[in-house]
């Protein structure tokens, strides 16, 4: 009696496991996460140097304009 529904469930599970279409989407998500992590790390490392240079330029402008 329950055998057809079990077969249907097993067929659905097999079809889901055999499907490869969603794998490419997952790969893009992993690549995007890696690029985001690399960008964040780069901005964190470079950010301090950029802040120092910006503050030096601002100080020079203040001295030049006598603020």
C-alpha positions as CSV (number, residue, x, y, z in Angstrom):
1,X,0.0,0.0,0.0
2,X,2.7,2.5,1.0
3,X,5.1,1.1,-1.6
4,X,4.2,3.5,-4.5
5,X,4.6,6.6,-2.2
6,X,8.0,5.3,-1.1
7,X,9.0,4.7,-4.7
8,X,7.9,8.2,-5.6
9,X,9.8,9.7,-2.6
10,X,12.9,7.8,-3.6
11,X,12.6,8.9,-7.2
12,X,12.3,12.5,-6.0
13,X,15.4,12.2,-3.7
14,X,17.4,10.5,-6.5
15,X,16.4,13.3,-9.0
16,X,17.4,15.9,-6.4
17,X,20.8,14.3,-5.8
18,X,21.4,13.9,-9.5
19,X,20.6,17.5,-10.4
20,X,23.7,19.5,-11.2
21,X,22.0,22.8,-12.2
22,X,22.1,24.3,-8.7
23,X,25.8,23.5,-8.3
24,X,26.8,26.4,-10.5
25,X,24.8,28.9,-8.4
26,X,26.5,27.6,-5.3
27,X,29.9,27.9,-7.0
28,X,29.2,31.6,-7.9
29,X,28.2,32.2,-4.2
30,X,31.4,30.7,-3.0
31,X,33.5,32.7,-5.5
32,X,31.6,36.0,-4.6
33,X,32.2,35.3,-0.9
34,X,35.9,34.8,-1.5
35,X,36.2,38.0,-3.5
36,X,34.3,39.9,-0.8
37,X,36.6,38.5,1.9
38,X,39.7,39.4,-0.2
39,X,38.4,42.9,-0.8
40,X,37.6,43.4,2.9
41,X,41.0,42.2,4.0
42,X,42.7,44.4,1.4
43,X,40.7,47.5,2.5
44,X,41.4,46.8,6.1
45,X,45.2,46.5,5.5
46,X,45.4,49.5,3.1
47,X,42.8,51.6,5.0
48,X,45.2,52.7,7.7
49,X,47.7,54.1,5.3
50,X,45.0,55.9,3.3
51,X,43.7,57.5,6.5
52,X,47.1,58.7,7.5
53,X,47.7,60.3,4.1
54,X,44.3,61.9,4.1
55,X,45.0,63.4,7.6
56,X,48.4,64.6,6.4
57,X,46.8,66.4,3.4
58,X,44.1,67.9,5.7
59,X,46.7,69.1,8.1
60,X,48.7,70.7,5.3
61,X,45.7,72.4,4.0
62,X,44.8,73.8,7.4
63,X,48.3,75.1,7.9
64,X,48.3,76.7,4.4
65,X,44.9,78.4,5.1
66,X,45.8,79.3,8.7
67,X,42.9,77.4,10.3
